[in-house]
């Protein structure tokens, strides 16, 4: 089975702290992402390690939900979370932010953590047959939108 891991990087002419604030605002992150319709905090009062949020996702008529637990929330540097569905590991998503002379560089990465049996079945729930290609495309779109939003602020 081909790898479903994906990563991309973009330079943004905005301070790392401002970009981090956009990424960790779950409403904004859901607006920036392709598959995600809604993200809502379920456990915790802020996006911090241990906080849990629910993601509602869509692809055409396909709809599914995931549970996400924040693993890293280092202001201006990294935001990451692990994703599960019915307690089955799905993925890890991570945003790394590095300061640059003109603002910052953001790298968005995802690692597929689905067991092989679950990966084979996931097409029926999501309608996506090539998760790696979909994630790569989604990351590119998310980073383009993040750059536009951050630079417009």
N, C-alpha and C positions, 0 to 999 in steps of 0.2 A: 504494500500500500504506500503511495507517495506521501512525502511529508506534508503536513498541513500547517507547519510553522511558517510565519511570515514576519517581515520587518521592513520598515522604511524610515527615512530621516528627512527632516525639513528644517531649513534655517528660517527663523522668524525675527523680524525687527520689532521686538517687544521684550521687556524685562522678564527674566525667568519666573519671578513671583507672580506676575500678571498672567502668564501662560498657565502656570500651575493652578491658579485660581479658576481659570476656565475649565481645565481638565477635571478638577475635583468638584466642580458644580455639576451634580448628576443630571440636572435638567439640561444644562448646556451640553454636556457630553452626549446625552441621548440625541440632542438636535444635530450634533456634528457627525454622529455615527450613521452608517448606512442601514444596518439591520435593526438597530435598537429603536424602539418606539418610546419607551418610558423606563426610567430608572428611579426607584424609590428606596430611601433608607428605611430598613426594617428594624435594625438593632444598632443602638448607639445614637448619639445626638449630633455627631459630626463625622465626616469622612476621616477616619483615623484607624490605625491597625486594630483589627478585631471587629470593626463595624461591618454590618451585613446589609446589602441592598439587593433588591429584586430587579431583574431586568426582564422587560417584556419585549420580545423580538418579533419581527415579521419579515416575510419574503413572499410577495404576492399574497395569495390567500392563506399561506402557512403562518401559523402563530405558535409561539412557544415561550416559556418562561424559564429563567435560570436564577440561581441564587449565587450571589457574589460576596466573597469575604475579602475585605481590605487587608493586605499583607504589608504594604509599604505606603507611608504617607509622609514623605520628607519634603516639607515646603520648599518649592523652587527647585527641587532636584529629582524626585521620583514619586510616582503614584503607581501602585500595582494591586491587582486583585486576582484571586482564584475563583473560577467559575465551576459550579456543579449543576447537575439536573437530576432531581430525585436521588441525591447523594452520590451520584456517579461523577467522577472528575471529568471536566470538559476541557478547560483551557486555563492558561494564565495569561493575563494581559498586563503589559507594563509600559509606562511612559517615562523615559529618562530625559532629563532636561539639563543641558550644559550651557553655561554662560559663554557668549562670544562677544567680540568687540562691538557688534551691531545689535545685540539682543541675546538670542539663545538658539540652540539647536535641539530639536525634539526628535527622539527616536521612539516610535511605537512598535512594540513587538508582541507577538502572541505565540505561545507554545501549545500545541495540541496535546491534551492529556487524556483523550478518550481511550478507553480499552478498545481493542480491535472489534469486538462483537458490537459495541455501541456505535463505533464509527460506521460500520456497515449498515446499521439500522437508521442512522440519523438523517439520511436522505428523505425518508418517509415523513419525518417531522418538520424538516426545514425546507425541503425542495432543492437542496444544494448538493450536487453530486461531486463537485471538486472543491472541498473546503479550503484547501491551500490557495487555489487561484482566487476564490471568493474573498478570503481573508486579505490577501495581497491587494486586491482591488479596493476593498473596504478601507484598509489602512491608508492607501493613497488618497482616497476621497476624504477621509476624516482629517488627515493632515493638511490637505488643501483648505478645507473649511476652517480648521483651527488657525491656520496662518492668516486667512482673510479676516476672521473675527478678531484675532489678537492685534493685527496691524491697523484695524479700523478703530480700535479703542483709543 
